């Protein structure tokens, strides 16, 4: 009796927990490849308070998915954020897994 072919792992196993937070997910979606945005612009786009956005940035920076740099603009410090190559790749993989999950459920659009 032959053994059944091994099943391909469900795409949910490829979801990245670093994007489990809606703010972190939205932050990565806002930072298209090569795009750099300042903290205030991100807070406005994401409709997030400073504390929540700071935590999201710190988490993704620790994961290596974004880089942040602080500059002095006049007398005010400004933080600029951009995705890293690793972050773009991880986010793309996360999106592919989400699309596959939807397709398995019979819905082709996402």
N, C-alpha and C positions, 0 to 999 in steps of 0.2 A: 504494500500500500504506500503510495507516494505522499510525502508531506505537503501540506498546502503552501503555496508561495507566501513568503513573508509579506505582511501588509505594510504599506507605506505609512509612516507616522502621520497622524492627523496634523494639519497645518497649525493648529493652536500651539503645538509644541515649539514652533518657530517664532511665536510672538515674543517680543522683547519687553520684559517687565519695566524697563526704564521708561517706556511710553505708556504705562498703565494709568498714570495720572493725566486727566484731561488737559491740564495746563502744560505739562511736559510734552504731550502729544501735539498740542496746538502750537507750542513754541517751535518744535522741530518743523512743523508744517509751514510756519511763517518764515523760517530761515531757508529759503530755497538755496540751492547750491551756489556758493559764491556771494550770497547776499549777506550784508552786515547791517544790523539795525541797532540803534541805541536803546537803552533801557526804557526811556519814556515812551518811545514809539511802540516798543513791544507791549508795554503795560496798556497802552491805548488800544492797540490791535486786539490783544487778548482779553481786554476788559478785566484785568487782574490787578489786585492791590500789590503794593511794593513788596510786602512780606512773602506772599505766595509766589510772586515772580522771582524774587531773590532765591528762594528755596529751590525752585525748579531749575534755575540757572546753575546753582551750586551742585545739584544732583547730576545734571547732564554734563557739567564740566568735570566732575569727579569720574564719570563713566568714560570720559574722553570724547564725548559726542559733540561738544561745543567748546569754543574758546571765548574768553571774555578779556577785554583789555580796558583799563581805566585811563582816561585822558583828562587833562585839565582844559576846559573850554572857558576862557575868561577866568572868573573866580570860582567857577563851579566844576566839580568833578563829573565826568560823564562816563558811563560804562557802555561799551560797544560789544555786541555778541555776534558770532558767526558759527555756522556748523563746520565741523571738521570732516575730512574725507571718511573717516571711520563712522562718524555720526550719520552722514548721508547714506552710506552703505547699509548701516543698521536700520535706518528709518525705511529705506527702500525695501529691505527684506521684511520688515514688519508689515508694510503695506501689501506686499505680495501675499503674505500669509493671510491677511484679512480678506483679500480678494478671493483667495482659494477657499476660505471658510464660507464665504457668501456663495460661491459657485457650487460647493458641495450641498448647500441648502436649496439649490435650484434657482437662485437669482443671479443672473450674470452681470448686473450693473452694480458698481460700487465706485 
